Amino acid sequence: MNDNQIKCFLEAATCLNFTTAAKRLYITQPTLSRQIQNLEAELNVKLFDRINNVTALTAEGQALYQGLEPMYKDINSLLRKIKSGNIADEYFFNIGIAQELVPDIRAAECIKKMREKYPNVTVNMDAYDYRQLREGLTDGTLDLVESVIISEKKMIPDFEAVIIAREEPYLAIERDEGYSESEILTIEEIEEILDKYPLICVEPGNYDSYESDPLGALLKNIGWRKDKRPKVRYVDVQSSIPYLVASGQGVALVHYHSYVRVTPNIKMLPINLGHTYDVGISYNRTKTNMYVEELIRILKETVCDA
C-alpha cells in the first residue's frame, strides 16, 4: 500500500463519488479507479460496492477508512513538523506555495522584514497542491499559503486572504509560433491557436460554475458553445504542463506568476477575457499567533503602498 493508493482511497471513501474524488485530487477518474483496483488486489478484498450508480463502502472498506483516516492526518502533521526541524527555542514559520506559482518578490521582502523584528523565526517554504494547502491551513501545520484565490465563496469560512496581485490571463505557447508577446491576442487568433493545439490543463473541480472556471470564461468570451468545446488535454499534475507546452504538444491558460513563464522555449501571449487571477496570501484566523499577525500587517501595508 503506497501513499497514492491511500490518498485515492481516503478521498473516494469521503466523497463516495469517484469523479468528484478525482477532481479534488487533480487526477483523472481512470487514474483514481486504477489506484483503488490495485489496492483491492493487494489487500485481496473489495473496498467499494457499486450498485445502480451508487457507490458505498463495503464492511472491509469501512474498517480500512476508520483506521486509516485519523492515522493519515497524524502522519502528515508529524512529517511536516519533523521537516521543519522544530526546536523549542525557535519558532518555525511554515509557508505553503501553490505548485504552479513563482514566489512573489513583495511577499519575500515582507518575510525579510518580519524576520528582522523576530530573528528567532525560521521560515520554511515548500510547494504543495491545493488540497494539501487547504489541509495545512485547517490543521495549523501551515501558517500561511500563497496561491491563486479562485473564488471568495470557495474559501473555507475561517480562511482570510490578502490579495497581492490581480493579473490578466496569458496563453502559453511554444516560442517558435509566430505571435507577438507585445500585442493582445484577437479572438480570431485565439480560435486559430485552439484549432491547432489542445488546451492543456489540470482537471477542474474548484470552480463554482462553467463561467467562473478560467477555461469556461475563455470559451464564453470567444463565443464557443458548451456543446462544441475545443480539444482539451487534461493532466494529473501541474508540473507536466510546461514540458508539454515547450515541446509543442499544446497551449495553456496561465497568469503572469505561473512558473510556466520561466520555462525555456515558451512565450506568454496576453489575452483579454474580462477575468483576472487573484494571487493572495491566505491564513486561518483561528490559528494565528504574533508572527502570523506581524507578517499579515506588513503584507497589508506593502500592498496598500504599492
N, C-alpha and C positions, 0 to 999 in steps of 0.2 A: 504494500500500500504506500503510494508516494503522495507528495504534497498536492499535486494537481488533482489526483483522484479524490483526496479528502475535500479539497475546496469545491470541486464539482458536486460531490455527493451532498455536502452540507447545504450548498445553495439550492440544489434541486429538492432536497428534503424540506427546506424552508419555504420555497415557492410552491412546490408540488405542481410545477409547470416548467418543462424543460426549455421551452422557448424563452420564457421570462428569465429563468436562471442563466441561460447562455448570454442573454443581453447584459445582465448585471455583472457577469464575469468578463464581458468584452471578448467572447469567443463565439464561434458558430454553434448552432444546435447539434449538428452531426459530431462536432468535436466533443461536446459535453456528453452526448449519448455514448460515444466510444469510450470515454473515460469511465462512465458508470458500468458499461458492459465489461471492461477489463477488471474493474474492482469486483464485480459479481463473480466473474470467472475465477479470480484469485481466491476469494473467500468461499467459493462454491455454494453460494446462497443467492436467492432472489431478493433484491432490496426494494423493488417497486412493483406494484400491480398496476396495470393499465387496462381498465375496463370501460368501454363506451366513452372513450376520450377523457376519462377521469383518472388522474394519477394519484395513487395513495401508497404509503409506506407499508411494506409487509411487517410482520412481527419482528423479523430479523433486522429490517431496515430501521424500525422504530428504536430497537435496542441499541443499534450502532449509532444512531443520531443522538440519543440521550447520553451516550457515553462520550462521543467524540466532540460534540458541540462546546461544552464548557472547557474541555481539555484543550481544544484547539485555540480558543481565545486566550487561555492562560499561557500556552506555549508561545503564541505570537507576542503577547505582552512581555514575557520573560526574555525572549530573544531581542526585542527592541531595547530593553533595559540593559542587557548584557552588552549589546552592540555599542551602547553609549558609554560603556566603561564606568558606570555610576560609582562615584566616590563620595563619601559622606560630607567632606569639607567643600565640595564643589557642586555647583548646580549645572546639570546638563540640559540644555535647551534644544529640543528636538523639532526640526522643521522638515515637513514633507513637501516635496515639489512634484507636481504632475509630470508624468514621464515625457510629455511632448514639449515641455517648456524649456526655453533658455532662461536662467535666473535673471530677474530684473535688477539692473545696476542700482536703482534707487533703494530697493529692498536691501541689497548688500551693504550700501552706505549706512542705512538705518541700523543694521546689525552691528556694524563697527561702532556707531555712536553709543548703542546700548552697552556694549562690552567695555567702553571707556568708563562708563559710570559703574558698571558691575564687573570688574576684572576677574571675579571668581567664576563667571559664567563661561562654559564651553559650549559652543553651538555645533550641533551635529545636523547635517543636511543630507538627505537622500531622496531618490526618485521612487515614486510608487504609482500604482494605478489608482483610479478614482475610488474604487471600493476600499482599498487599504487606507486611503486618505480619510475617508469618512469614518472608518472604524478607529483610526488613530486619534482623531479629534473626539470621538464619542467616548473612548475608554481612557483618554488622558495620556496615552503614550506619545502623542504628537502635540506639541504646544501650539504650533501654527502650521497652516497649509497654504502654499502658493499654487493657484490653479485658475482655470477658466471657470467663472461663475455662470453656469448655463442659464439659470433662472432663479430669481429670488424665491419663487414658490417651491422650488425643489430643495432649498436649503433646509436642513434639519432645524426645528424650532430654536434650539439652544445655540445654533451657529450664527455668528455675525461676520461681516466681511468689510474690509477697507478696499475699495476699488482703486487700483494703482494705474490702470491703463484701459482705455476704450479704443479698440483697434478695428480698422476696416479689414475685411477679408481679402485674401490673395488666392490665386490659383498657382500652385507649384507645378512646374513642368520642366522637362529636361532642357538644358541650356541651348542645345542646338536648334530648337524650334524658333522660327523667325518672328517672334513677338517682342515688342519693346517693353522693358520694365518701367519706363518713364511715363507711359500712357495707360489710362484706364481702358480695360477691355470693353469693346462694344458687345451688345447681346449677340450680334451675328458672329463675332469672333469666339464667344463662349460656346455657342451652338456648334461652330465648326470644330472646336477642340474636343467637345464631348461626343461628336460624331466619330472622331478619330481615335480617342482614348477612353478607356473606362475610368470612372472616378473611384479612387482608392480611399476607403475609409474603414474605421473600426465599426463593428456593429453598433447601431444607436442604442437607445434604451434610457437615456437621461432626459429626454425631451418631453415637454407637455403635449405636443401635437406635431403634426406634419409641418405646419408653418413655422413653429419655433425651432425645429431642427435646422441647423445652418444649411444642410443639403436641401431640405424642403424649401427654405427661403430662396435659395439659388434657383431651384426649378420653378417656383412660383413666379419669381421676377422675370424670368425669360419666357414665361408662358407655357412651360412644359406641363402637359396633362399628367395627372396622377397615374392614369392607366397606361401611359406611354413614357415611362421613365428611361433615362439614358442608361448605358451599361454602367453597373456599379460592381466593383470588386471589393468584397468585404474581407478584412484580415483579422486575425485573432489579437494581434498586439500592435500598438502604435509604432514600435521601433522598426517594424518591417517597411513602413511607408516610404521613408526617404530612399531606401535601396531600390524599391520598385519604380519610384518616380525617376531617379537618377539613371536607371537603365532603360527608360523609355517604355515601361510597361503600363503606364497610366499617369493620371494627374491627381492632385489632392487639394482639397479646400482647407486652407490653413489661415493663421493670423501671423502677425509680424514676430511675436515672441516664440513662435514654433521653432524647435530645433531643426526642422526641415530647412529653414533659411540658411543655416551654416553648413549644409551638406554640399560638397563639391558637385559640379555638373547639374545644379538645379538653379533655376531663376524664378523669381516671385513676380507674378503678373497681378497688378492691382485690379480689383473689380468693385463695382458699386451695387450692393444688394439692399441698401436701406436697413442693414443689420450689422451690429457691431459685436465684437467679442469683449466681454468684461473680464479682465485679468485682475484677480484680487488676492488679498491675504485674509484667510478665514481663521477664526478661532472659536473655541467653545466657551461662552461666557460663564458657564457653571464651573469651569475648571481653570480659571485664570489665577495668576499669582502676581507678585510685584514685578517680575521680569517680563511676563507677558504684557502686563498693563503698560510698562515703560516702553516696550517696543511698539505697541499699538499707538501710544501717544506720539512717539517720534514719527511713525509712519503717517499718521493723520496730519501732523504739522508739515511733513515733507510734501505730501500730496496737495495740501491746501496752498503751499507756497509755490508749487510748480506752475 
